[in-house]
Amino acid sequence: MPRAAVEIKFVDVGAITPDSNRAGIVWQPFGLEAYDQSGTSVFSVGVSHDESLLPRLRDLYRTHGEQAVRAAIVRWAIRRTDQVVRSGVFSTDGDALEIDLRAWDLLLIGELASQKTCRYQTVIDGDLFCSAADKQADATKIAEHGLRALAPTSRPLCRRCELPDTDFICSHLLFPRVVGSALLEGTPDPKVPTFRRRLLGSFCDVDQTCVGTGANCRPGGNPCWERSVLPEALKAAVPVSPRELPMAFDFLDATWRLAFGRSLLRIRSAEAVAGLVLRCPTREEFAQRLSELADLIKLMEIPDDLLPDDKRTLNKTETLNRLGAVLALKFGGEQTGASDGAIKILQAINKTRRAFQHSGASRDLPVALAELGITYPIEDYGQAWDVVRAHAVESLSTIRKVVRSGAESW
């Protein structure tokens, strides 16, 4: 298992190619090749799929544009290859690795085609900023954060920016400089953009003669593109026992009853918590587990008489807002920070659930996942669920400790 960095290079094949040995199987028009630091081939990667997926891919072309979908498939393949390298479990004999594109992967491909991943996106108090703004040339810069300048942006503006997506940008691109510029200023057509963010330039860490702004530092762009990935030790996949989540709800409910003389949760059947201990290897199961967790949170009953007077108009469906109001009223002071943090994590879980289930909220998914420390797009749904479950256990336990400590002081 090599510990040195592995360099991944892109190979443009040109067209979707039928498998000569297997009827009904086709190969995507690109390959990836992995090399060690001596330049020796470690393994190669190709993406294959059943021919029956072609109509569904064409549907994605119509929805998102063919170029965006093809780029999304490359990004997906690079992420899968990154995972292989980081796992450290792969042949070093130059073997060919086949990655199967399945029907259920097309949901993720569609998400990738509609969203831009950029490590220079910075969210502050709900507003989105570009942290690659050029300090001198960007007239839209409004603040500085450390060594970086910040300029306001939006996700549509980011999608139109030429800076390649973080998940397939060349590892050797450094210090991109982005500016805001007027485009067709004064156009009478409201559908025509009048403003955009534009990549002004960047540095290359290996080739001083590399031509261009950096817009072509992507697969299929500059031929020198490569991605450097370092194998790492395997990490524990399950941060908490699966049974700890239903137990966390039980312990909180028991503590609440002791403090207020009434139950917090009205669980009508064991089925309400059964799903919380299950694994979820697929996107559909991950969405289902999120729904079951969110539904259980909704079963918390916060009566009006526990709320401060100015919060009694809160809708009963605003469970977490009502819970937060009770905690602030009854157990404020030094405990406020802990309870507020726990409520925000549970709200981030609810936000993630809404983004998965409602197409209109899908644009919020990257930010919601980031609040939970989960990288977008999700590649390992089982691991993502383990992270969500661990956050939920910690938040419920924090709220329980706040209630217990406050009640003991009464």
JOQUI-V668301 format. One record per backbone hydrogen bond with DSSP energy under -1.0 kcal/mol. CO is the residue of the C=O (numbers start at 1). NH is the residue of the N-H. E is the energy in kcal/mol with one decimal. If there is no record, write none. Layout:
((CO,NH,E) (CO,NH,E))
This chain:
((6,229,-2.6) (7,35,-2.6) (8,227,-2.2) (9,33,-2.6) (11,31,-2.5) (17,27,-2.8) (22,25,-1.4) (24,51,-3.7) (25,19,-3.2) (26,49,-2.2) (27,17,-2.0) (28,30,-1.3) (29,13,-1.5) (29,14,-1.6) (31,11,-2.8) (32,45,-3.4) (33,9,-3.2) (34,42,-3.4) (34,43,-1.0) (35,7,-2.8) (36,39,-2.0) (40,36,-2.3) (42,94,-2.7) (43,34,-3.2) (44,97,-3.6) (45,32,-2.2) (46,99,-2.9) (47,28,-3.1) (48,101,-3.0) (49,26,-2.6) (50,53,-2.1) (51,54,-1.7) (53,57,-2.4) (54,58,-2.3) (55,59,-1.7) (56,60,-1.8) (57,61,-2.2) (58,62,-2.1) (59,63,-1.7) (60,64,-3.1) (61,65,-2.4) (65,69,-2.0) (66,70,-2.8) (67,71,-2.2) (68,72,-2.0) (69,73,-2.2) (70,74,-1.8) (71,75,-2.6) (72,76,-2.6) (73,77,-2.4) (74,78,-2.6) (75,79,-2.3) (76,80,-2.2) (77,81,-2.4) (78,82,-2.9) (79,83,-2.1) (80,84,-1.8) (81,85,-2.4) (82,86,-3.1) (83,87,-2.0) (86,232,-2.5) (95,44,-2.3) (97,46,-2.1) (99,48,-2.1) (102,105,-1.1) (103,106,-1.3) (105,109,-2.2) (106,110,-2.5) (107,111,-1.9) (108,112,-2.7) (109,113,-2.3) (110,114,-1.2) (111,115,-1.3) (117,166,-3.1) (118,121,-1.8) (120,131,-3.0) (122,129,-2.7) (124,127,-2.1) (127,124,-2.6) (128,153,-2.2) (129,122,-2.6) (130,151,-1.6) (132,178,-2.6) (134,138,-1.7) (138,141,-1.4) (143,150,-3.2) (145,148,-2.0) (148,145,-3.3) (150,142,-2.5) (150,143,-1.4) (151,130,-3.3) (154,158,-2.5) (155,159,-2.5) (156,160,-1.4) (165,168,-1.8) (170,173,-1.6) (172,205,-2.4) (174,203,-3.1) (177,200,-3.5) (177,201,-1.2) (178,134,-2.2) (179,198,-3.5) (181,196,-2.0) (184,187,-1.8) (189,192,-1.6) (194,183,-2.6) (196,181,-2.8) (198,179,-2.7) (201,177,-3.0) (203,174,-3.0) (207,210,-1.6) (214,217,-1.7) (216,218,-2.0) (216,222,-3.6) (217,170,-1.9) (218,221,-2.3) (222,225,-1.8) (226,171,-2.3) (227,8,-3.0) (229,6,-3.3) (241,244,-1.9) (243,247,-1.6) (244,248,-2.1) (245,249,-1.8) (246,250,-2.1) (247,251,-2.9) (248,252,-2.1) (249,253,-2.4) (250,254,-2.4) (251,255,-2.3) (252,256,-2.5) (253,257,-2.2) (254,258,-1.8) (255,259,-1.8) (256,260,-2.9) (257,261,-2.2) (264,301,-2.9) (269,272,-1.4) (270,273,-1.5) (270,274,-1.2) (273,276,-1.1) (274,277,-1.2) (275,278,-1.3) (282,286,-2.1) (283,287,-2.5) (284,288,-2.0) (285,289,-2.7) (286,290,-2.3) (287,291,-2.1) (288,292,-2.4) (289,293,-2.4) (290,294,-2.8) (291,295,-2.8) (292,296,-1.7) (293,297,-2.0) (294,298,-1.9) (297,300,-1.6) (299,266,-1.2) (303,306,-1.5) (304,307,-1.3) (308,311,-2.1) (309,312,-1.1) (311,314,-1.7) (315,318,-1.9) (317,319,-1.9) (318,322,-2.4) (319,323,-2.7) (320,324,-2.6) (321,325,-1.9) (322,326,-2.0) (323,327,-2.4) (324,328,-2.4) (325,329,-1.9) (326,330,-3.1) (327,331,-2.3) (332,335,-1.2) (333,336,-1.5) (335,339,-2.3) (336,340,-2.8) (337,341,-2.1) (338,342,-1.9) (339,343,-2.3) (340,344,-2.3) (341,345,-1.7) (342,346,-2.0) (343,347,-2.4) (344,348,-2.0) (345,349,-1.8) (346,350,-2.0) (347,351,-2.5) (348,352,-2.2) (349,353,-2.2) (350,354,-2.3) (351,355,-2.2) (352,356,-1.7) (353,357,-1.8) (354,358,-2.4) (358,361,-1.9) (359,362,-1.2) (361,364,-2.0) (362,365,-1.6) (364,368,-2.5) (365,369,-2.8) (366,370,-2.0) (367,371,-1.7) (369,374,-2.7) (370,373,-1.3) (380,384,-2.1) (381,385,-2.3) (382,386,-1.8) (383,387,-2.0) (384,388,-2.5) (385,389,-3.0) (386,390,-2.2) (387,391,-2.4) (388,392,-2.6) (389,393,-2.5) (390,394,-2.4) (391,395,-2.5) (392,396,-2.7) (393,397,-2.4) (394,398,-2.1) (395,399,-2.3) (396,400,-2.3) (397,401,-2.3) (398,402,-2.1) (399,403,-2.5) (400,404,-2.8) (401,405,-2.7) (402,406,-2.3) (403,407,-2.7) (404,408,-2.0) (407,410,-1.0))
